[in-house]
């Protein structure tokens, strides 16, 4: 990096290293003084860069040690849309997606209400667990109406498409417009605990997301389960 680079560039530099696993979770980051020396910036600039990393949820302070890389977290849908736009992949660096189940189920009330169909109507479902650097971050089930499967039959195959919403949006000829995310807390089911490596009676966050296209159609209703040790986090830049 060039001398005198601003705080944003320094924050992005360390964020990229953390996401790629070059600075593993639990590892200590350089001290602020080392950052000043390495990047030719003032203590104020270095501190601002580290504040940005903390705001992104990528680092945490550890008394007596300094700043360490945080455990993997699960990105929200906005982050994944931006990742796909930048890289052509919905998964971030170091992430993998394992498909656990593909099939057709009768929509329960939660799914039927959001798809505006009658409970019991058949819908397609894809269940998977996403891990970052080998650590499970979330277990999710994506539900699709018949017109999405007609446009994207690949969704019924047990392989990751690397961006199912984006592919469906392209095939349906309408861009993604927005997503409603509803977050609640409840106890994990046995299936969820098995997928996330959890034991005992443990609470998880359930995020129900309904993704709308610009033409008004719904491309996906997803139910995402995140354990308490890998919470859903996101940072919104208000500048």
Beta strands, then each sheet from edge to edge (+ up, - down):
strand 1: 59-62
strand 2: 66-69
strand 3: 95-106
strand 4: 122-132
strand 5: 135-144
strand 6: 176-187
strand 7: 203-213
strand 8: 218-227
sheet 1: 1+ 2-
sheet 2: 3+ 4- 5+ 8- 7+ 6-
end
